[in-house]
């Protein structure tokens, strides 16, 4: 591999091209080749430029992604390794936050600091448009970016204003930026609305994070042409399950019903659990405008005040959605499950179903607690719950971790103004559905990896020992991160057993159980989550650490997740006897969908934080109970208990004493009064101020 790259020293190659150059032709060898290439890249033996690879050279030039800080400096994350370089604003050249740049790197770093660098070339302008506030002056205008990591305002000439008015939120292009001493230049692409409109704030926030709000006309037109009626010929070729007692359980405001279930007791004492998933792959064909748009989005985005779907509404809420009392096409997995929670047999098939009832989580919870016993679905929900509890206990015994979750729901009025913040309760009905979806996803992944399944494909003309697939993987925690976690929990009197710098998922689960109900529970759970690797999509299976599964995928939500749609297509492909899918294409799509998922999660989180800060802004001067969530040398972070929002008590405002931060115990201590603050402590705070633009809250301690 090195010889091939060194024979083309000035060229970057896609992995597929390198494999061809090495005459690698079968998928099994190609998968091994990809593993070796990834390892050589990690060891800095091979350079990387985006998705291409090249021979390493001795030059001090490196390619990387510029990540700016709102204080006027930044870092460049090298694309060919883990090294990160510090960069000052005057050295950024014509680069903007997020751009792929080529930098000259200093030979040595100052003591205990990163090496510095300077941009010598913008390899790819990835920051091509910006969301911000339009400011109109007499003969020119500029856009002040919402994202403060964009360090320059964008100049707009009079002929590029469009219909924008002073003070409105807009989307502006970046057409020209070739002088660091001048502003980037652009055109108004879209007017979002008045900057002080609460609904506009959320939309502009999402758009500033590259969430697409609208569908192109071509996509909407394609969706409009898809018939809702199911031809009789399609019903005839499918397994007809319309007589089964199938139902859905979803949030009260849901419209995109991805999944439905049924549970029946069999004569042999086992149970049939049916998990029926909307057959999106029947309606969304590859290489169509709808498919390309869905891939680009990767996922639906659930903002605090709206859903931005992956698919046009006609598909997501109507044609594909498993609505009650309607015949619907589904992709089902029928599992025979023992009373002990073991899957003894299963079948994956294309079906037509007819949901008998659309239940909310609250109504299903009523059934679980014994309410409405005469309702048609009550007994089925109760039985499903018994099985779900068995599955949960089995999963926990086998190494699964339940971190739990604290989520809030912001109550908004018709204008989008927050009127209340309530804690979302995680009901047993939620756990019921989660557990059955986990079972379905795991069974599908094990099906693909099963030796007898691979053997069937070997007889169909392939000699591969594995089939290219889309797995949901979760790597074990990084050794350094888990060591820091072990040191952190020791301060609170807890031990996390490590073996050669690694931790078993069962031991991590035991720690979470041990802190349950303790004052430090939330801060330790939060620290444990930060130490975890991020789950992602991949062609190569490494298992799922957090769930304790050797095989796992996402099969159950194709209306809102593109990887699930890919999984459906692959299942049908292999069931139809087709050869293995293209590994490189799958890998690229997995990487893209993982990035889109991370971006969507951040947008969702920040939209909730925005409304939380808006709410708190109306309570300046009020006092709240809270818990210390973190301590640094510049202050104490406190989470307001009822609102689940975090604010900062800056050390300069702690004027009753001189406070010193003790890094070894994560504690802020007063030198004279004996007061101390450490994570997990209960405190009372007063809201001093709240900045909606910065999404930051300043607090004061109340004696």
C-alpha positions as CSV (number, residue, x, y, z in Angstrom):
1,X,0.0,0.0,0.0
2,X,2.8,2.4,0.9
3,X,4.6,1.6,-2.3
4,X,1.6,2.4,-4.3
5,X,1.1,5.7,-2.6
6,X,4.7,6.6,-2.8
7,X,4.8,5.9,-6.5
8,X,2.2,8.7,-6.8
9,X,3.5,11.2,-4.3
10,X,1.6,14.2,-5.4
11,X,-1.8,12.6,-5.8
12,X,-4.6,11.8,-3.3
13,X,-6.6,8.6,-4.0
14,X,-10.0,7.2,-2.9
15,X,-9.7,3.9,-1.1
16,X,-11.5,2.2,-4.0
17,X,-8.8,3.4,-6.4
18,X,-6.0,2.2,-4.1
19,X,-7.7,-1.2,-3.9
20,X,-7.9,-1.4,-7.7
21,X,-4.3,-0.5,-8.0
22,X,-3.5,-3.4,-5.6
23,X,-5.8,-5.7,-7.6
24,X,-8.2,-6.3,-4.7
25,X,-11.4,-7.5,-6.2
26,X,-13.5,-9.3,-3.6
27,X,-15.4,-7.6,-0.8
28,X,-13.9,-9.6,2.1
29,X,-10.4,-8.6,1.2
30,X,-11.6,-5.1,0.6
31,X,-13.0,-4.9,4.1
32,X,-9.6,-6.1,5.5
33,X,-7.9,-3.5,3.3
34,X,-10.1,-0.8,4.7
35,X,-9.2,-1.8,8.3
36,X,-5.5,-1.7,7.5
37,X,-5.8,1.6,5.7
38,X,-7.6,3.1,8.7
39,X,-5.0,1.8,11.1
40,X,-2.1,3.2,9.0
41,X,-3.9,6.5,8.8
42,X,-4.3,6.5,12.6
43,X,-0.6,5.8,13.0
44,X,0.2,8.7,10.7
45,X,1.8,6.5,8.1
46,X,-0.7,7.6,5.5
47,X,-2.0,11.1,4.9
48,X,-5.7,11.9,4.4
49,X,-7.4,14.7,2.5
50,X,-11.2,14.5,3.1
51,X,-12.1,11.0,1.8
52,X,-8.8,10.6,-0.1
53,X,-5.5,9.2,0.9
54,X,-1.9,10.1,-0.1
55,X,1.7,9.3,0.9
56,X,3.0,11.2,3.9
57,X,5.8,13.7,3.2
58,X,8.3,15.5,5.4
59,X,6.8,18.9,4.7
60,X,5.4,21.0,7.5
61,X,2.2,21.6,5.6
62,X,-1.0,19.8,6.8
63,X,-4.6,19.8,5.7
64,X,-7.3,20.2,8.4
65,X,-10.7,21.7,9.3
66,X,-10.6,25.2,10.8
67,X,-12.7,25.4,14.0
68,X,-12.9,29.0,15.2
69,X,-13.7,30.3,18.7
70,X,-15.8,33.3,19.3
71,X,-13.0,35.0,21.2
72,X,-11.0,35.3,18.0
73,X,-8.7,32.3,17.9
74,X,-9.2,28.8,16.6
75,X,-7.8,25.3,16.1
76,X,-7.1,23.3,13.0
77,X,-7.9,19.6,13.3
78,X,-5.7,17.6,11.0
79,X,-7.6,15.3,8.6
80,X,-4.7,12.8,8.5
81,X,-4.5,12.2,12.2
82,X,-5.5,13.3,15.7
83,X,-3.2,16.3,16.0
84,X,-4.7,19.7,16.5
85,X,-3.0,23.0,16.0
86,X,-3.6,26.4,17.5
87,X,-4.2,29.4,15.2
88,X,-4.5,33.1,15.8
89,X,-7.0,35.2,13.9
90,X,-4.4,37.2,11.9
91,X,-3.0,33.8,10.6
92,X,-6.4,32.5,9.3
93,X,-6.0,34.2,5.9
94,X,-9.2,34.0,3.9
95,X,-10.5,31.0,5.8
96,X,-13.8,30.9,7.7
97,X,-15.0,28.5,10.4
98,X,-15.6,25.0,9.0
99,X,-13.4,25.4,5.9
100,X,-10.9,22.7,4.8
101,X,-7.6,24.5,4.9
102,X,-3.9,23.8,4.2
103,X,-1.7,25.2,7.0
104,X,2.0,25.6,7.6
105,X,2.8,24.2,11.1
106,X,5.5,25.4,13.5
107,X,8.3,22.9,14.0
108,X,8.0,23.0,17.8
109,X,5.2,23.9,20.3
110,X,5.5,26.1,23.4
111,X,5.7,24.1,26.6
112,X,2.4,22.5,27.5
113,X,0.7,24.0,24.4
114,X,-0.3,23.0,20.9
115,X,1.8,23.7,17.9
116,X,0.7,26.9,16.1
117,X,-0.1,27.1,12.4
118,X,-0.9,29.6,9.6
119,X,-3.3,29.1,6.7
120,X,-1.6,29.0,3.4
121,X,-4.6,27.9,1.3
122,X,-8.3,27.4,1.5
123,X,-8.6,23.9,0.0
124,X,-12.4,23.8,0.1
125,X,-14.8,26.6,1.1
126,X,-17.3,24.7,3.2
127,X,-18.7,27.9,4.8
128,X,-20.8,28.9,1.7
129,X,-23.7,30.7,3.4
130,X,-24.4,32.2,6.8
131,X,-27.5,32.9,8.8
132,X,-27.6,36.3,10.7
133,X,-29.2,39.6,11.3
134,X,-29.5,42.1,8.4
135,X,-28.3,45.6,9.2
136,X,-29.1,48.3,6.6
137,X,-27.1,51.5,6.3
138,X,-27.5,54.4,3.9
139,X,-25.6,52.9,0.9
140,X,-24.6,49.5,2.1
141,X,-25.6,46.7,4.4
142,X,-24.0,43.8,6.3
143,X,-25.1,40.6,8.0
144,X,-24.0,39.9,11.5
145,X,-23.7,36.1,11.8
146,X,-25.7,34.3,14.5
147,X,-22.8,31.8,14.7
148,X,-20.2,33.8,16.6
149,X,-17.5,31.4,15.3
150,X,-17.9,33.3,12.0
151,X,-15.6,36.1,13.0
152,X,-16.5,38.6,10.3
153,X,-19.7,40.4,9.3
154,X,-20.7,39.7,5.6
155,X,-20.9,42.8,3.4
156,X,-23.9,43.1,1.1
157,X,-24.0,45.6,-1.8
158,X,-27.2,47.6,-2.5
159,X,-28.0,45.5,-5.6
160,X,-27.9,42.3,-3.5
161,X,-30.3,43.3,-0.7
162,X,-33.3,41.6,-2.2
163,X,-36.4,42.2,0.0
164,X,-34.5,42.2,3.3
165,X,-35.3,44.9,5.8
166,X,-33.2,46.2,8.7
167,X,-33.3,43.9,11.7
168,X,-34.6,40.8,9.9
169,X,-33.0,37.3,10.1
170,X,-31.6,36.3,6.6
171,X,-29.5,33.8,4.9
172,X,-26.5,35.3,3.0
173,X,-24.1,33.7,0.6
174,X,-20.4,33.9,0.9
175,X,-19.4,34.8,-2.7
176,X,-16.0,36.4,-2.1
177,X,-13.4,36.6,0.6
178,X,-9.9,37.2,-0.5
179,X,-8.6,39.7,2.0
180,X,-8.6,39.1,5.8
181,X,-8.6,42.9,6.3
182,X,-11.9,43.3,4.5
183,X,-15.3,41.6,5.0
184,X,-16.6,38.6,3.1
185,X,-19.1,39.7,0.4
186,X,-22.4,38.0,-0.4
187,X,-26.0,38.2,-1.5
188,X,-29.2,37.8,0.4
189,X,-30.6,34.3,-0.4
190,X,-33.6,34.2,1.9
191,X,-35.4,36.4,4.3
192,X,-36.4,34.3,7.4
193,X,-38.3,36.9,9.3
194,X,-38.2,39.5,12.1
195,X,-35.3,38.9,14.5
196,X,-37.5,39.4,17.5
197,X,-40.1,36.8,16.4
198,X,-39.8,33.7,18.7
199,X,-40.6,31.3,15.9
200,X,-38.0,33.0,13.6
201,X,-35.4,32.6,16.3
202,X,-35.7,28.8,16.3
203,X,-35.8,28.5,12.5
204,X,-32.8,30.8,12.1
205,X,-30.9,28.8,14.7
206,X,-31.6,25.6,12.9
207,X,-30.7,27.0,9.5
208,X,-27.4,28.4,10.9
209,X,-26.6,24.8,11.8
210,X,-27.2,23.7,8.2
211,X,-30.6,22.2,8.8
212,X,-32.6,22.4,5.6
213,X,-36.1,23.9,6.3
214,X,-37.8,23.5,2.9
215,X,-37.9,20.8,0.2
216,X,-37.0,21.6,-3.4
217,X,-39.9,21.9,-5.8
218,X,-38.7,18.8,-7.7
219,X,-38.9,16.7,-4.5
220,X,-42.4,18.0,-3.6
221,X,-43.6,17.3,-7.2
222,X,-42.2,13.7,-7.0
223,X,-44.0,13.2,-3.7
224,X,-47.3,14.5,-5.0
225,X,-47.2,11.9,-7.8
226,X,-46.9,9.0,-5.4
227,X,-50.3,7.3,-5.1
228,X,-51.7,6.6,-1.7
229,X,-53.8,3.7,-2.9
230,X,-52.2,0.2,-2.7
231,X,-52.6,-1.9,-5.9
232,X,-54.2,-5.3,-5.4
233,X,-51.2,-6.8,-7.2
234,X,-48.9,-5.5,-4.4
235,X,-51.2,-6.8,-1.7
236,X,-51.3,-10.2,-3.4
237,X,-47.5,-10.7,-3.4
238,X,-47.1,-9.8,0.4
239,X,-47.8,-11.6,3.6
240,X,-51.3,-10.4,4.6
241,X,-51.3,-9.5,8.3
242,X,-54.4,-7.3,8.3
243,X,-56.2,-9.6,10.8
244,X,-53.5,-9.4,13.4
245,X,-54.1,-7.3,16.5
246,X,-51.6,-4.6,15.5
247,X,-51.4,-1.2,17.2
248,X,-49.0,1.8,17.5
249,X,-47.8,3.6,20.6
250,X,-46.5,7.1,20.0
251,X,-46.4,10.6,21.5
252,X,-49.7,12.4,21.6
253,X,-48.5,14.9,18.9
254,X,-46.8,12.4,16.6
255,X,-47.9,12.0,12.9
256,X,-45.0,10.0,11.4
257,X,-45.8,6.5,12.7
258,X,-42.8,4.4,11.8
259,X,-43.5,1.3,13.8
260,X,-46.4,-0.9,15.0
261,X,-46.4,-4.0,17.1
262,X,-48.5,-7.1,18.0
263,X,-48.0,-9.8,20.6
264,X,-49.7,-13.2,20.6
265,X,-49.2,-16.3,22.8
266,X,-48.4,-19.5,20.8
267,X,-49.6,-23.0,21.6
268,X,-46.1,-24.1,22.7
269,X,-46.0,-21.4,25.4
270,X,-43.8,-19.0,23.5
271,X,-44.9,-15.7,22.1
272,X,-45.0,-14.2,18.7
273,X,-43.8,-10.6,18.7
274,X,-44.4,-8.7,15.5
275,X,-42.6,-5.5,14.8
276,X,-44.0,-3.9,11.7
277,X,-42.1,-1.0,10.1
278,X,-43.3,1.4,7.4
279,X,-42.1,0.2,4.1
280,X,-40.5,3.4,2.9
281,X,-38.2,1.6,0.5
282,X,-41.3,0.6,-1.6
283,X,-42.1,4.3,-2.2
284,X,-38.7,5.9,-2.2
285,X,-36.6,4.4,-5.0
286,X,-32.8,4.9,-5.3
287,X,-31.5,7.8,-7.4
288,X,-34.8,9.7,-7.3
289,X,-35.0,13.4,-6.2
290,X,-36.7,12.3,-3.0
291,X,-34.0,9.8,-2.3
292,X,-31.2,12.2,-2.9
293,X,-32.8,14.8,-0.7
294,X,-33.4,12.3,2.1
295,X,-29.8,11.2,1.9
296,X,-28.6,14.7,2.1
297,X,-30.7,15.4,5.2
298,X,-29.9,12.0,6.7
299,X,-32.5,12.4,9.5
300,X,-35.6,14.3,10.6
301,X,-34.8,17.1,13.1
302,X,-37.1,17.5,16.1
303,X,-36.8,21.1,17.2
304,X,-38.4,22.6,20.3
305,X,-41.4,24.0,18.3
306,X,-41.5,22.0,15.0
307,X,-40.4,18.9,13.2
308,X,-38.3,19.3,10.0
309,X,-38.8,15.9,8.3
310,X,-36.4,13.9,6.3
311,X,-39.2,13.1,3.8
312,X,-41.9,15.3,2.4
313,X,-45.1,15.5,4.5
314,X,-47.1,13.4,2.0
315,X,-44.8,10.5,2.6
316,X,-43.9,11.0,6.3
317,X,-47.3,11.8,7.7
318,X,-49.6,10.2,5.1
319,X,-48.6,7.5,2.6
320,X,-45.9,5.7,4.7
321,X,-47.2,6.5,8.2
322,X,-48.8,3.5,9.8
323,X,-52.1,5.3,10.6
324,X,-54.9,3.5,12.3
325,X,-57.8,1.9,10.4
326,X,-55.9,2.1,7.1
327,X,-54.2,-0.7,5.0
328,X,-50.4,0.0,4.9
329,X,-47.4,-1.6,3.4
330,X,-44.9,-2.7,6.0
331,X,-41.6,-4.5,6.4
332,X,-42.1,-6.9,9.3
333,X,-40.0,-9.1,11.6
334,X,-42.0,-11.8,13.3
335,X,-40.1,-13.2,16.2
336,X,-40.9,-16.3,18.3
337,X,-39.7,-15.4,21.8
338,X,-39.6,-17.7,24.9
339,X,-40.9,-16.6,28.3
340,X,-37.2,-16.0,29.2
341,X,-36.7,-13.5,26.4
342,X,-34.8,-15.7,23.9
343,X,-35.5,-15.5,20.2
344,X,-36.0,-19.1,19.1
345,X,-37.1,-18.3,15.5
346,X,-37.9,-15.3,13.3
347,X,-39.0,-14.3,9.8
348,X,-38.4,-11.0,8.0
349,X,-41.0,-10.4,5.3
350,X,-42.8,-7.7,3.3
351,X,-46.4,-7.4,4.6
352,X,-49.6,-5.5,4.4
353,X,-51.0,-4.5,7.8
354,X,-54.0,-2.7,9.3
355,X,-53.4,-1.0,12.6
356,X,-56.3,-1.5,14.9
357,X,-55.5,1.4,17.2
358,X,-53.3,4.4,17.6
359,X,-52.3,4.6,21.3
360,X,-50.5,7.4,23.1
361,X,-47.9,6.7,25.6
362,X,-50.2,7.9,28.4
363,X,-53.0,5.6,27.4
364,X,-50.7,2.6,27.1
365,X,-49.4,3.5,30.6
366,X,-52.9,3.5,31.9
367,X,-53.3,-0.1,30.5
368,X,-50.0,-1.1,32.2
369,X,-51.2,0.2,35.5
370,X,-54.5,-1.6,35.2
371,X,-56.8,1.1,33.8
372,X,-59.4,0.6,31.1
373,X,-59.2,-3.3,31.4
374,X,-62.1,-3.7,28.9
375,X,-60.5,-1.8,26.1
376,X,-59.7,-3.9,23.1
377,X,-55.9,-3.5,23.3
378,X,-55.4,-3.4,27.1
379,X,-54.6,-7.1,27.5
380,X,-52.1,-7.0,24.5
381,X,-50.3,-4.0,25.9
382,X,-50.0,-5.6,29.4
383,X,-48.6,-8.8,27.8
384,X,-46.2,-6.8,25.7
385,X,-45.0,-5.0,28.8
386,X,-44.3,-8.3,30.6
387,X,-42.1,-9.4,27.8
388,X,-40.4,-6.1,27.5
389,X,-39.5,-6.2,31.2
390,X,-38.0,-9.6,30.8
391,X,-36.0,-8.4,27.8
392,X,-34.7,-5.4,29.8
393,X,-33.6,-7.6,32.7
394,X,-31.8,-10.0,30.3
395,X,-30.1,-7.1,28.5
396,X,-28.8,-5.6,31.8
397,X,-27.5,-9.0,32.9
398,X,-25.6,-9.3,29.6
399,X,-23.8,-6.0,30.0
400,X,-26.2,-3.3,28.9
401,X,-26.0,0.2,30.5
402,X,-29.0,2.3,31.3
403,X,-27.8,5.9,31.8
404,X,-31.4,7.1,32.1
405,X,-32.2,10.5,30.8
406,X,-33.5,13.8,32.0
407,X,-35.5,15.6,29.3
408,X,-37.6,18.7,29.4
409,X,-40.6,19.9,27.4
410,X,-41.0,23.6,26.9
411,X,-44.6,24.7,26.7
412,X,-45.1,27.4,24.1
413,X,-48.0,29.7,23.4
414,X,-49.4,30.3,19.9
415,X,-46.6,32.9,19.3
416,X,-43.8,30.6,20.3
417,X,-43.2,32.2,23.6
418,X,-42.3,29.8,26.4
419,X,-44.9,29.8,29.2
420,X,-43.7,26.8,31.3
421,X,-41.0,24.2,31.4
422,X,-41.8,20.7,32.6
423,X,-39.8,17.5,33.0
424,X,-40.6,14.7,30.6
425,X,-41.5,11.6,32.5
426,X,-40.0,8.4,31.1
427,X,-43.0,6.0,31.3
428,X,-42.8,2.2,31.3
429,X,-44.8,2.5,28.1
430,X,-41.8,4.3,26.5
431,X,-39.5,1.5,27.7
432,X,-41.9,-1.1,26.3
433,X,-41.5,0.3,22.8
434,X,-37.8,0.9,23.2
435,X,-37.2,-2.7,24.2
436,X,-39.1,-4.2,21.4
437,X,-37.4,-2.0,18.8
438,X,-34.0,-3.0,20.3
439,X,-35.0,-6.6,19.9
440,X,-36.0,-6.1,16.3
441,X,-32.8,-4.2,15.4
442,X,-30.6,-6.7,17.1
443,X,-32.3,-9.7,15.4
444,X,-32.0,-8.1,12.0
445,X,-28.3,-7.5,12.5
446,X,-27.7,-11.0,13.7
447,X,-29.6,-12.3,10.7
448,X,-27.3,-10.6,8.3
449,X,-24.2,-11.8,10.1
450,X,-25.4,-15.4,10.6
451,X,-23.1,-18.0,8.9
452,X,-26.1,-19.9,7.3
453,X,-27.3,-16.6,5.8
454,X,-23.8,-15.8,4.4
455,X,-23.6,-19.4,3.1
456,X,-26.8,-19.0,1.1
457,X,-25.2,-16.0,-0.6
458,X,-22.0,-18.0,-1.2
459,X,-24.1,-20.5,-3.2
460,X,-25.6,-17.6,-5.1
461,X,-22.3,-16.7,-6.7
462,X,-20.2,-15.0,-4.1
463,X,-17.3,-16.3,-2.0
464,X,-17.4,-13.6,0.6
465,X,-17.5,-14.6,4.3
466,X,-19.5,-11.5,5.3
467,X,-22.0,-9.2,3.6
468,X,-21.7,-5.5,3.4
469,X,-24.3,-4.0,5.7
470,X,-25.1,-0.9,7.7
471,X,-24.4,-1.5,11.4
472,X,-25.1,0.8,14.3
473,X,-21.8,0.6,16.2
474,X,-20.6,2.0,19.6
475,X,-16.9,1.6,20.4
476,X,-15.6,1.1,23.9
477,X,-14.5,4.3,25.7
478,X,-11.1,5.9,25.0
479,X,-8.5,4.8,27.6
480,X,-7.6,8.3,28.6
481,X,-11.2,9.4,29.0
482,X,-12.1,6.4,31.1
483,X,-9.0,6.9,33.3
484,X,-10.2,10.5,33.9
485,X,-13.7,9.2,34.8
486,X,-12.2,6.7,37.3
487,X,-10.3,9.5,39.0
488,X,-13.3,11.8,39.0
489,X,-15.7,9.2,40.6
490,X,-13.0,8.4,43.2
491,X,-13.4,11.9,44.6
492,X,-17.0,11.0,45.5
493,X,-16.0,7.7,47.1
494,X,-16.7,5.4,44.2
495,X,-14.4,3.0,42.4
496,X,-14.5,2.1,38.7
497,X,-12.5,-1.1,38.0
498,X,-10.1,-0.8,35.1
499,X,-8.2,-3.6,33.3
500,X,-5.3,-2.4,31.2
501,X,-7.0,1.0,30.9
502,X,-10.3,-0.5,29.8
503,X,-13.6,-0.8,31.6
504,X,-16.2,-3.6,31.1
505,X,-19.7,-2.3,30.3
506,X,-21.1,-4.3,33.2
507,X,-18.7,-2.5,35.6
508,X,-19.8,0.8,34.2
509,X,-23.4,-0.2,34.6
510,X,-22.7,-1.2,38.2
511,X,-21.3,2.3,38.9
512,X,-24.5,3.9,37.5
513,X,-26.6,1.6,39.7
514,X,-24.4,2.5,42.7
515,X,-24.9,6.3,42.4
516,X,-28.7,6.0,41.8
517,X,-30.4,8.3,44.3
518,X,-27.2,9.8,45.6
519,X,-26.5,13.6,45.5
520,X,-23.7,13.1,42.9
521,X,-25.8,10.9,40.6
522,X,-26.4,13.4,37.9
523,X,-22.9,14.7,37.7
524,X,-21.4,11.2,37.6
525,X,-23.9,10.0,35.0
526,X,-23.1,13.1,32.9
527,X,-19.3,12.5,33.3
528,X,-19.8,8.9,32.2
529,X,-21.7,9.9,29.1
530,X,-18.9,12.4,28.2
531,X,-16.4,9.6,28.5
532,X,-18.3,7.4,26.1
533,X,-17.5,7.1,22.4
534,X,-20.2,8.4,20.1
535,X,-22.4,5.7,18.5
536,X,-22.4,5.9,14.7
537,X,-23.1,4.1,11.5
538,X,-20.5,1.8,9.9
539,X,-20.0,-1.0,7.4
540,X,-17.6,-2.8,9.6
541,X,-19.2,-4.3,12.7
542,X,-17.5,-3.8,16.1
543,X,-20.6,-4.3,18.2
544,X,-22.5,-1.9,20.5
545,X,-20.7,-1.3,23.8
546,X,-23.5,0.6,25.5
547,X,-26.2,-1.9,24.7
548,X,-23.9,-4.9,25.3
549,X,-24.7,-6.3,21.8
550,X,-22.3,-8.0,19.4
551,X,-24.6,-7.1,16.5
552,X,-26.9,-4.1,16.2
553,X,-28.4,-2.0,13.4
554,X,-31.2,0.5,12.9
555,X,-34.2,-1.0,11.1
556,X,-37.2,0.5,12.8
557,X,-37.4,4.2,11.8
558,X,-37.0,4.6,8.0
559,X,-39.4,7.6,7.9
560,X,-37.0,9.6,10.0
561,X,-33.6,8.0,9.5
562,X,-31.9,7.3,6.2
563,X,-29.7,4.5,7.5
564,X,-32.8,2.5,8.3
565,X,-33.9,3.0,4.7
566,X,-30.5,1.7,3.6
567,X,-31.0,-1.4,5.9
568,X,-34.4,-2.1,4.3
569,X,-32.9,-2.0,0.8
570,X,-30.0,-4.3,1.8
571,X,-32.4,-6.8,3.4
572,X,-34.5,-6.9,0.2
573,X,-31.4,-7.1,-2.0
574,X,-30.0,-10.1,-0.2
575,X,-33.4,-11.8,0.1
576,X,-33.7,-11.4,-3.6
577,X,-30.4,-13.2,-4.2
578,X,-28.5,-10.2,-5.5
579,X,-24.8,-9.9,-4.9
580,X,-23.1,-7.9,-2.2
581,X,-23.6,-4.1,-2.2
582,X,-20.8,-1.7,-2.9
583,X,-18.8,-1.3,0.3
584,X,-17.3,2.1,-0.5
585,X,-20.6,3.7,-1.3
586,X,-22.2,2.3,1.9
587,X,-19.2,3.5,4.0
588,X,-19.4,7.0,2.5
589,X,-23.2,7.1,3.2
590,X,-22.7,5.8,6.8
591,X,-20.1,8.6,7.5
592,X,-22.4,11.2,6.0
593,X,-25.4,10.1,8.0
594,X,-23.4,9.9,11.2
595,X,-22.4,13.6,10.7
596,X,-26.0,14.6,10.0
597,X,-27.2,12.8,13.1
598,X,-24.7,14.7,15.3
599,X,-25.7,18.0,13.6
600,X,-29.4,17.3,14.1
601,X,-28.9,16.4,17.8
602,X,-27.0,19.7,18.4
603,X,-29.7,21.7,16.6
604,X,-32.4,20.0,18.7
605,X,-30.4,20.6,22.0
606,X,-29.7,24.2,21.2
607,X,-33.3,24.9,20.2
608,X,-34.5,23.7,23.6
609,X,-31.7,25.7,25.3
610,X,-32.9,28.8,23.4
611,X,-36.4,28.6,24.8
612,X,-35.1,27.7,28.3
613,X,-33.1,30.9,28.2
614,X,-36.1,32.9,26.9
615,X,-38.1,31.6,29.8
616,X,-35.4,32.4,32.4
617,X,-35.0,35.9,31.0
618,X,-38.5,36.7,32.2
619,X,-37.5,35.5,35.7
620,X,-34.5,37.8,36.3
621,X,-34.3,38.4,40.1
622,X,-36.2,35.2,41.0
623,X,-34.6,32.5,43.1
624,X,-34.4,28.8,42.2
625,X,-33.1,25.6,43.8
626,X,-30.3,24.0,41.9
627,X,-27.4,21.5,41.9
628,X,-23.8,22.3,41.2
629,X,-23.1,20.6,37.8
630,X,-19.5,21.6,37.3
631,X,-16.7,23.7,38.8
632,X,-13.8,25.5,37.0
633,X,-11.3,28.2,38.1
634,X,-13.6,30.9,36.7
635,X,-16.8,29.9,38.4
636,X,-19.4,27.4,39.4
637,X,-22.0,25.9,37.0
638,X,-25.4,25.3,38.5
639,X,-28.3,23.4,36.9
640,X,-31.7,24.8,38.0
641,X,-33.5,21.7,39.2
642,X,-37.0,22.4,37.9
643,X,-36.0,23.9,34.6
644,X,-33.0,21.6,33.8
645,X,-31.1,24.5,32.4
646,X,-27.5,25.4,33.4
647,X,-26.1,28.8,34.4
648,X,-22.8,30.2,35.7
649,X,-22.0,31.8,38.9
650,X,-18.8,33.7,37.9
651,X,-16.1,33.7,40.5
652,X,-15.9,37.5,40.4
653,X,-19.5,37.6,41.7
654,X,-18.6,35.4,44.7
655,X,-17.6,38.4,46.7
656,X,-18.2,37.1,50.2
657,X,-14.6,35.6,50.2
658,X,-11.6,34.9,48.1
659,X,-12.3,31.6,46.4
660,X,-9.7,29.2,45.1
661,X,-10.3,26.2,42.8
662,X,-8.9,22.9,43.9
663,X,-8.4,20.9,40.8
664,X,-7.7,17.6,42.6
665,X,-11.2,17.6,44.2
666,X,-13.1,19.7,41.7
667,X,-14.0,22.1,44.5
668,X,-14.2,25.8,44.9
669,X,-13.2,26.8,48.4
670,X,-13.3,30.1,50.3
671,X,-10.1,30.9,52.1
672,X,-11.7,32.4,55.2
673,X,-15.4,31.5,55.5
674,X,-15.1,27.8,55.1
675,X,-17.6,27.6,52.2
676,X,-17.0,25.2,49.4
677,X,-18.8,24.2,46.2
678,X,-18.4,20.9,44.4
679,X,-20.4,18.9,41.9
680,X,-23.6,17.5,43.4
681,X,-24.0,20.1,46.0
682,X,-27.5,21.6,46.5
683,X,-27.6,25.4,46.3
684,X,-30.0,28.3,46.0
685,X,-29.4,30.8,43.2
686,X,-30.8,34.0,41.9
687,X,-31.1,34.8,38.1
688,X,-28.8,37.8,37.5
689,X,-29.2,38.0,33.7
690,X,-30.0,35.9,30.6
691,X,-28.7,36.4,27.0
692,X,-31.0,34.9,24.4
693,X,-28.5,35.6,21.6
694,X,-25.6,33.8,23.5
695,X,-27.9,31.3,25.1
696,X,-26.2,32.0,28.4
697,X,-27.5,32.5,32.0
698,X,-25.7,34.3,34.8
699,X,-26.5,33.4,38.4
700,X,-25.7,34.5,41.9
701,X,-25.6,32.4,45.0
702,X,-28.2,33.1,47.6
703,X,-27.2,32.6,51.3
